[in-house]
Amino acid sequence: MKVMILGATGATGRLVVNALLQQGHTVIAQVRNTETLNALYPGHGDRLIQLKGTVLSLGDGELSKVIHSVDGIICCLGHNLTMKGMYGAPHMLVTDSLQRIITLTDHNRSQPLKLVLMNSSGVVNHSQNETVPFTQRMVLNLLRVLVPPHLDNERAALYLMQTCTDLPHIEWVTVRPDSLIDSNAVSDYECHPSPIRSAIFNAGKVSRINVANFMGQLMCEPVLWDHWKGKTPVMYNQSSVT
Ligand SMILES: NC(=O)c1ccc[n+]([C@@H]2O[C@H](COP(=O)([O-])OP(=O)(O)OC[C@H]3O[C@@H](n4cnc5c(N)ncnc54)[C@H](OP(=O)(O)O)[C@@H]3O)[C@@H](O)[C@H]2O)c1
C-alpha cells in the first residue's frame, strides 16, 4: 500500500513510518524538516518519500496529487507542548488540516480514501451515548478554554463524524489512545468502543509503539478496517485493563 503520514517526525508519527516500512509498504511522510527521518530510517529508497511542508502550507495542486496517489492517510499531528505550540497559530492545526485533506480528495477515486485520525481518550463520542460524570465534565469544560489543543482534538473528531460519515469517497477511524508512554517494543493492547476508565481521573496507559502498530494494521488489514470503520476505538495497554 501507499500511505501518507501527517506529522511523520512526531513521537508517534515516526513509529508509524517505521511500522509501515517494515511491512513493505510505501510511505509519504509529511514533515517540516527532512533530517529526522533521514537519520532514523536511511536506505529505504523510493519507499520513503518525504513531503516537506505542512498540509496548511502546501499548494492545492501538489497536495491533491499526493492525496490522489495514496490508499490512506494517518494523521499523527499534534500541537507541540510549548507556549507557541499550544497557544500560537494554527490554533486548529488538526481540524484545519483534516478539512483541507477532505476538501481536496477527489470524489471519483477508484477506492475510498482511508483516513485514520490519532485523537485522545479525553474526547467524548456523544453518538455512542458515552456518559461523563459531572466533575469530569467540569474539567473538560476548563480544558476546552485553557488548553486549545484539547478543543482542536474535539473538533477534529466531530468533523470526521459529522462530515465524512456519508461521503462515499472517504472512510475513517478515529483512534483514541489513553495516556501515551514510550516503549521499545509492541506489547499486548486492547481497543474498546468507548472508554473503560476515566480519561481524566483514572487514566490508563498505552505505548506509542502500540498505537502506531494498531494504526498501521488498520490501514493494511481489511477485516480490521471493516470492524472499526466509522468508529472511535479507545486504546489501552493490556496492563491498564486487567
Ligand atoms: N500525550 C498524551 O498522553 C496523549 C494522549 C492521547 C492522545 N494524544 C494526542 O496524540 C497526538 C500525537 O501525539 P504525539 O505525542 O505523537 O505528538 P508529537 O510528538 O508532539 O507530534 C506532533 C506532530 O505534529 C507536528 N506539528 C506540530 N505543530 C505543527 C504545525 N504548526 N504545523 C505542522 N505540523 C505540526 C509536529 O511536527 P515537528 O516534528 O516538525 O515538530 C509533529 O510531527 C496529539 O494530537 C495528541 O493530542 C496525546
The ligand as a Tripos MOL2 file, in Angstrom:
@<TRIPOS>MOLECULE
LIG
   48    52     1     0     0
SMALL
NO_CHARGES

@<TRIPOS>ATOM
      1 N1          0.2770   12.9700   25.3760 N.am      1 LIG1
      2 C1         -0.6870   12.1020   25.5680 C.2       1 LIG1
      3 O1         -0.7570   11.4050   26.5970 O.2       1 LIG1
      4 C2         -1.7410   11.9250   24.5160 C.ar      1 LIG1
      5 C3         -2.7300   11.0030   24.7680 C.ar      1 LIG1
      6 C4         -3.6580   10.7510   23.7870 C.ar      1 LIG1
      7 C5         -3.6130   11.4450   22.5880 C.ar      1 LIG1
      8 N2         -2.6660   12.3780   22.3420 N.ar      1 LIG1
      9 C6         -2.6810   13.0560   21.0280 C.3       1 LIG1
     10 O2         -1.8740   12.3000   20.1210 O.3       1 LIG1
     11 C7         -1.4060   13.1370   19.0700 C.3       1 LIG1
     12 C8          0.0500   12.8290   18.7440 C.3       1 LIG1
     13 O3          0.8210   12.7410   19.9160 O.3       1 LIG1
     14 P1          2.4410   12.7040   19.8390 P.3       1 LIG1
     15 O4          2.9090   12.6690   21.2360 O.co2     1 LIG1
     16 O5          2.8970   11.6840   18.8780 O.co2     1 LIG1
     17 O6          2.7210   14.1680   19.2020 O.3       1 LIG1
     18 P2          4.0930   14.9460   18.9270 P.3       1 LIG1
     19 O7          5.2860   14.1160   19.1890 O.co2     1 LIG1
     20 O8          4.0090   16.2750   19.5950 O.co2     1 LIG1
     21 O9          3.9980   15.1680   17.3290 O.3       1 LIG1
     22 C9          3.2020   16.1460   16.7840 C.3       1 LIG1
     23 C10         3.4550   16.2620   15.2870 C.3       1 LIG1
     24 O10         2.7140   17.3890   14.8070 O.3       1 LIG1
     25 C11         3.6080   18.2650   14.0970 C.3       1 LIG1
     26 N3          3.2530   19.6750   14.2860 N.ar      1 LIG1
     27 C12         3.2080   20.3620   15.4470 C.ar      1 LIG1
     28 N4          2.8470   21.6400   15.2050 N.ar      1 LIG1
     29 C13         2.7060   21.7500   13.8530 C.ar      1 LIG1
     30 C14         2.3480   22.8260   12.9930 C.ar      1 LIG1
     31 N5          2.0810   24.0390   13.4510 N.pl3     1 LIG1
     32 N6          2.2900   22.5780   11.6740 N.ar      1 LIG1
     33 C15         2.5580   21.3320   11.1820 C.ar      1 LIG1
     34 N7          2.8960   20.2740   11.9490 N.ar      1 LIG1
     35 C16         2.9580   20.4920   13.2730 C.ar      1 LIG1
     36 C17         4.9750   18.0150   14.6970 C.3       1 LIG1
     37 O11         5.9450   18.4020   13.7490 O.3       1 LIG1
     38 P3          7.5030   18.5480   14.1770 P.3       1 LIG1
     39 O12         8.0010   17.1370   14.3770 O.co2     1 LIG1
     40 O13         8.1010   19.2320   12.9830 O.co2     1 LIG1
     41 O14         7.5370   19.3690   15.4200 O.co2     1 LIG1
     42 C18         4.9390   16.5070   14.9360 C.3       1 LIG1
     43 O15         5.2410   15.8280   13.7550 O.3       1 LIG1
     44 C19        -1.6840   14.5610   19.5270 C.3       1 LIG1
     45 O16        -2.8100   15.0670   18.8070 O.3       1 LIG1
     46 C20        -2.0650   14.4270   20.9970 C.3       1 LIG1
     47 O17        -3.0330   15.3970   21.3640 O.3       1 LIG1
     48 C21        -1.7160   12.6180   23.2900 C.ar      1 LIG1
@<TRIPOS>BOND
     1     1     2 1
     2     2     3 2
     3     2     4 1
     4     4     5 ar
     5     4    48 ar
     6     5     6 ar
     7     6     7 ar
     8     7     8 ar
     9     8     9 1
    10     8    48 ar
    11     9    10 1
    12     9    46 1
    13    10    11 1
    14    11    12 1
    15    11    44 1
    16    12    13 1
    17    13    14 1
    18    14    15 2
    19    14    16 1
    20    14    17 1
    21    17    18 1
    22    18    19 2
    23    18    20 1
    24    18    21 1
    25    21    22 1
    26    22    23 1
    27    23    24 1
    28    23    42 1
    29    24    25 1
    30    25    26 1
    31    25    36 1
    32    26    27 ar
    33    26    35 ar
    34    27    28 ar
    35    28    29 ar
    36    29    30 ar
    37    29    35 ar
    38    30    31 1
    39    30    32 ar
    40    32    33 ar
    41    33    34 ar
    42    34    35 ar
    43    36    37 1
    44    36    42 1
    45    37    38 1
    46    38    39 2
    47    38    40 1
    48    38    41 1
    49    42    43 1
    50    44    45 1
    51    44    46 1
    52    46    47 1
@<TRIPOS>SUBSTRUCTURE
     1 LIG1         1 GROUP 0 **** ****
